[in-house]
Amino acid sequence: MVNRFLNRLPGRRADGTYYDVPGVSIIEYAGNGKFSFEEDVINMVHLYEVLTESGWVPGPDMKMPQK
């Protein structure tokens, strides 16, 4: 299954539109109400641009992913 989604950041632009970043999920159903695989595809350049535009700042408890 392929699903398109929007990551919506807090707040709105001056024109009232949301700070949205689209993405796509690829999901494999394993049966019995379970999934065997899920992968998200997001344009990280666009995400960074929208994060910068929105002025969003991570909270003090946010941990960066480990390499």
C-alpha positions, -999 to 999 in steps of 0.1 A, spaced: 0 0 0 12 35 -7 -1 64 13 4 102 9 4 122 41 11 157 54 33 166 83 17 197 98 38 220 119 24 243 146 11 277 136 0 293 103 14 317 78 1 353 76 -23 342 48 -38 315 70 -23 285 53 -6 257 73 30 248 74 26 214 57 53 191 43 40 162 22 54 127 24 47 92 11 46 59 31 52 25 16 35 -1 38 33 -40 34 5 -57 51 15 -90 68 -20 -102 77 -38 -106 110 -40 -68 114 -2 -64 113 23 -48 90 57 -63 81 73 -32 66 69 6 66 91 33 50 85 70 48 98 92 20 101 129 27 119 157 8 143 168 36 153 200 18 116 211 17 111 200 53 141 221 64 128 251 44 94 249 60 108 244 94 130 276 89 101 296 75 78 286 104 104 295 131 98 262 148 124 253 175 127 219 191 119 217 228 146 211 253 137 174 257 140 166 220 167 141 213 185 138 179 185 104 163 217 84 168 239 75 138 
